[in-house]
Amino acid sequence: MADNTQKMSYQAGETKGQAQEKASNLMDRADNAAQSAKESVQEAGQQVREKAQGAVEGVKNATGMNK
């Protein structure tokens, strides 16, 4: 009887450990996805800033304000 209890306890521990590992892996994936999204947004923001700066320079050149 004690042998079955020990075996069941061991299996429960194994299952718990596997679940924790899977949860950890999912958290790592979510963290990586969030970091990637953050970098994409930052890059898009930089591109918008560069285009806006180019537009400002174009207006300045067209109006003679850049002289």
C-alpha positions as CSV (number, residue, x, y, z in Angstrom):
1,M,0.0,0.0,0.0
2,A,2.8,2.4,0.9
3,D,4.5,1.6,-2.4
4,N,1.4,2.7,-4.4
5,T,1.1,5.9,-2.4
6,Q,4.8,6.7,-3.0
7,K,4.4,6.0,-6.7
8,M,1.3,8.2,-6.9
9,S,3.1,11.0,-5.0
10,Y,6.1,10.7,-7.3
11,Q,3.9,10.8,-10.4
12,A,2.0,13.9,-9.0
13,G,5.4,15.6,-8.4
14,E,6.5,14.7,-12.0
15,T,3.3,16.1,-13.4
16,K,3.6,19.3,-11.3
17,G,7.2,19.8,-12.5
18,Q,6.2,19.3,-16.2
19,A,3.4,21.8,-15.8
20,Q,5.7,24.3,-14.2
21,E,8.2,23.8,-17.1
22,K,5.5,24.3,-19.7
23,A,4.3,27.5,-17.9
24,S,7.8,28.8,-17.8
25,N,8.2,28.2,-21.5
26,L,5.0,29.9,-22.3
27,M,6.0,32.9,-20.2
28,D,9.3,33.1,-22.0
29,R,7.5,33.0,-25.4
30,A,5.1,35.7,-24.3
31,D,8.1,37.8,-23.1
32,N,9.9,37.3,-26.4
33,A,6.7,38.3,-28.3
34,A,6.3,41.4,-26.2
35,Q,9.9,42.4,-26.7
36,S,9.6,41.9,-30.5
37,A,6.4,44.0,-30.6
38,K,8.1,46.7,-28.6
39,E,11.0,46.8,-31.0
40,S,8.7,46.9,-34.0
41,V,6.7,49.8,-32.6
42,Q,10.0,51.7,-31.8
43,E,11.2,51.1,-35.3
44,A,7.9,52.3,-36.8
45,G,8.1,55.4,-34.6
46,Q,11.6,56.1,-35.8
47,Q,10.5,55.8,-39.4
48,V,7.6,58.2,-38.8
49,R,9.9,60.7,-37.2
50,E,12.4,60.5,-40.1
51,K,9.6,61.0,-42.6
52,A,8.2,64.0,-40.7
53,Q,11.6,65.5,-40.5
54,G,12.0,65.1,-44.2
55,A,8.7,66.7,-44.8
56,V,9.7,69.7,-42.6
57,E,12.9,70.0,-44.5
58,G,11.0,69.9,-47.8
59,V,8.7,72.7,-46.6
60,K,11.6,74.8,-45.5
61,N,13.4,74.3,-48.8
62,A,10.2,75.1,-50.7
63,T,9.5,78.3,-48.8
64,G,13.1,79.5,-48.6
65,M,13.3,79.2,-44.8
66,N,16.4,76.9,-45.1
67,K,18.7,79.6,-46.3
